Amino acid sequence: MQQQDQSERLDTVEMKEQTLADKAEQTSLDEIEENASETPIGQLQLRRQGFDWPALIAALAIAAFFAVTARMNSQPAPSFIPAAIFSATGCGLLVTAIRKLRGWSGVGLREAGLAGFGMALFQFAIALTYPGVLTNIAELPEDGHPFLVTWGLTALFAVVLSLAGAAIGHLAFAPLRPLPGRTKEQEGEDEAGNESETNQETEVSAERMEESEDSQNEEEAQDETTEAGEIEETADEDEEEDEDESAQIATASAQLRNPLINYTITIVLLGLLPMMAGYVFAATYDFIMGAMNVDKISPALYPTLSLLSGLLPWRLAAPINLSGASGSFIVFTLLWRIPDSVLGNPSLFDVQALEALVFNASALAFLLIAMYKSDSTGSKQQAAPWGLFLLLESLLGLLLILPANLWLLRGLEGILQLQNLLAALPPIQLLNPATFILNLVTGVLFCALVGVIVRRQYHMWNFQPRMGGDEPLTSQAQPENRMDAKSE
């Protein structure tokens, strides 16, 4: 009788050990699947490194187009000199966006720096094509040196700001890391402890069964109590797992909401960067020109910060008569003396003022295509919903235009200084209510339009119909489709 009970007890112990081993194996498999699901697909793919020529060529192509377009005016527009300054951050952002979209690792600082320098170089080369510029540089060194210093400073700021735009875009649109959740190690330790305790109790019960039948009865009662306790512990563990699952669901939903807030904050920063760059450049320009005593040659009657008008596509037209003998010298002065360059405007609409909008809007479109899905769920790339996409693009266009638009609406107030005499000049109105509204509408609609064009073209170039199905085929999904075809 005792041997039969003992054999039944041993069978029960073996069954428990097998159950615990199966549970441990299933736990390890669950950990592997969970880690695989938490790893973004972009991290599993091979990250390419090196010099990204397509990103550099795209940025230089946009800069060359607007530089050539600006030369169509016989009189330089107010945006001609500061165009490279206002577009530099967007240029670096575009380089980073193209690299992220193509799956390249790194920020792309080399490409961004070269693109910023190339943008300033294009503007400088176009400036040299105006009549009389090379002659004035050679024959009038007191004007030629400030001309070269102005464009050298422009190139330096373009490179630095382009690098800053690339770095800010890389950091702001980096994939979000999942919040730390409950790991399986603690659960494995608890299960191992329960298993050791069960083995010890089984050995003690076997020894007592050999001693006497009374002890067996007591042990059986104790085992029943232990089993009841294990059932309670299992129920507690199930409740803890349910709580962990609910916490993970809440964490995932929080990660889905956070990108929307992060994108809004990032776009506010990116939209205000050109204006802040204009402030810093204006202060540096005044300091260097003051050190060179340029005011004795060409006194600045109006503040240098008026260069912010280069961000506005609509302005009151103020053409200058260049038909006289001094026409070439006036053009030469407009190509380097920033406070004077804003006084004249060849036409009501300035095409080159759209350059900063093109760079920033296209870069944001690429980033929303490449990073939205990986930021929210960590899965494959998927563009942001159309409503959110257009909202963010419109917000960016509004922020790029609004600060300069508000500042210039009140007009420019100048001061004439003659030795110890100061005289206030009448304010010059650069905008009226109609051009103010046109600037805001143009910024919002143009950025939204650029974003739509970029997104449509991206889908046309990269999405193809799947064989025998309606689902799109992306460049990242091609390896999986090839594997499926081989398996079939």
Buried (B, 14 or more C-beta within 10 A) or exposed (E): EEEEBBEEBEEEBEEBBEEBEEEBEEEEEEBEEBEEEEEBBBEEEEEEEEEBEEBBEBBBEBBBBBBEBBBEBEBBBBBBBBBBBBBBBBBBBBBBBBBBBBBBEBBBBBBBBBBBBBBBBBBBEBBEEBEBBEEBBEEBEEBBEBBEBBBEBBBBBBBBBBBBBBBBBBEBBEBBEBEEEBEBEEBBEEBEEBBEEBBEBBEEBBEBBEEEEEBBEEBBEBBEEBEEEBEEEEEEBEEBEEEBEEEBEEBBEEBEEBBBEBBEEBBEBBBBBBBEBBEEBBEBBBEBBEEBEBEEBBBBBBBBBBBBBBBBBBBEEBEBEBEEEEBBBBBBBBBBBBBBBBBBBBBEBBBBBBBBBBBBBBBBBBBBBBBBBBBBBBEBBBBBEEEBBBBBBBBBBBBBBBBBBEBBBEEBEBEEEEEEEEEEEEEBBBBEEEBBEBBBBBBBEBBBBBBBEBBEEBEEEBBEEEEEEEEEBBBBBEEEBEEEEEEE
